[in-house]
Amino acid sequence: MNISAFRSLYRRGFASAARYSVQYGETELYPESITLPSKSVSVFTHSLFGPIVQYPYRETFNDNVVMTFPEDSLGKMRNFWESKMNGAGGGAAFPHRIDTQNANLHISQLSGSDTPVATYDVYGAYPVSIVPVNQGYGMMNETTKVQVMIKYYMYEYHQTGNAGMQPASSGRTPAVLPTSGVGTYRDLLVDVHQAMGFG
């Protein structure tokens, strides 16, 4: 591929890593850096006979969203996240403490004109850790940071800008295993293989 062909693939330019917006609940946040959520596919490994085959069966949402904020002179950012974490557990692990049906964290990637071109709707987000930060007498030219790790249930990605592509589907279809016509273990694997669209 020559340089002209490569440039034609990006004739509208590249996405800037320095343009984004973050909203947590009703609060607009301004982190100086953020890690985007990620996911992978879980697989079932079949190795009973023949070549080893891995069958994808569900998506797994990975890691945490990590946000780093500059602290102001009054410590307001630290106080904001401390208040979100105080009493979050309540001393008991109840499922209702995490609202998995509510996208309470929104991360938008912005164009040069501050128009959202892609949005991550993050469901069931809550702060799980305020990361330790260093201070010292030799850090006269540095500013204090507040770094927070956000755990979440899942996210949905939406392409909101017009890039000539279809947005990622947000529909979720649960896997359905066959309930009849299953005999041996081999028959089960064949039926699952067909149900997942592999033949």
Residue pairs with C-beta under 8 A, 6 or more apart in sequence:
12 163
13 112
15 109
15 117
15 118
16 110
16 112
19 109
19 110
19 111
19 112
19 114
20 34
20 107
20 108
20 109
20 110
21 28
21 107
21 108
21 110
21 114
21 116
22 28
22 29
22 30
22 31
22 34
22 67
22 105
22 106
22 107
22 108
23 29
23 105
23 106
24 104
24 105
24 125
25 104
25 105
27 80
29 67
29 69
30 69
31 67
31 68
31 69
32 68
32 69
32 70
32 145
33 67
33 68
34 65
34 66
34 67
34 68
34 107
35 63
35 64
35 65
35 66
35 67
36 65
36 107
36 120
37 61
37 62
37 63
37 65
37 107
37 120
37 122
37 152
37 155
38 61
38 62
38 63
39 59
39 60
39 61
39 62
39 155
40 59
40 60
40 62
41 56
41 58
41 59
41 60
42 56
42 57
42 58
42 59
42 60
43 54
43 55
43 56
43 57
44 54
44 55
44 57
45 52
45 53
45 54
46 52
46 53
46 54
46 55
46 189
47 53
48 185
48 186
48 189
49 186
55 192
55 193
55 196
55 198
56 196
57 175
57 196
58 175
61 152
61 153
61 154
61 155
64 128
64 129
64 149
64 150
64 151
64 152
65 105
65 107
65 122
65 125
65 149
65 150
65 152
66 131
66 147
66 148
66 149
66 150
67 147
67 148
67 150
68 145
68 146
68 147
69 77
69 145
69 146
69 147
69 148
70 77
70 143
70 144
70 145
70 146
71 77
71 78
71 143
71 144
71 145
71 146
77 146
78 130
78 146
81 127
81 130
81 146
81 148
82 130
84 126
84 127
85 127
85 130
88 97
88 126
88 127
89 97
90 97
98 124
98 126
98 153
99 123
99 124
100 123
100 124
100 153
100 154
101 123
102 123
102 124
103 121
103 122
103 123
103 155
103 156
104 122
104 123
104 124
104 125
105 120
105 121
105 122
105 125
105 150
105 152
106 119
106 120
106 121
106 122
107 119
107 120
107 122
108 116
108 118
108 119
108 120
108 160
109 116
109 117
109 118
109 119
110 116
110 117
111 117
111 161
115 161
116 160
116 161
117 159
117 160
117 161
117 163
118 157
118 158
118 159
118 160
118 161
119 157
119 158
119 160
120 155
120 156
120 157
120 158
121 155
121 156
121 157
121 158
122 150
122 152
122 154
122 155
123 152
123 153
123 154
123 155
123 156
124 152
124 153
124 154
125 150
125 151
125 152
125 153
126 150
126 151
126 152
127 148
127 149
127 150
127 151
128 149
128 150
128 151
129 148
129 149
130 146
130 147
130 148
130 149
131 147
131 148
131 149
133 144
133 145
133 146
133 147
135 144
156 168
156 170
157 168
158 167
158 168
158 170
159 165
159 166
159 167
159 168
160 167
175 195
175 196
176 195
177 191
177 192
177 195
178 188
178 191
178 192
178 195
181 187
181 191
182 188
182 191
193 199
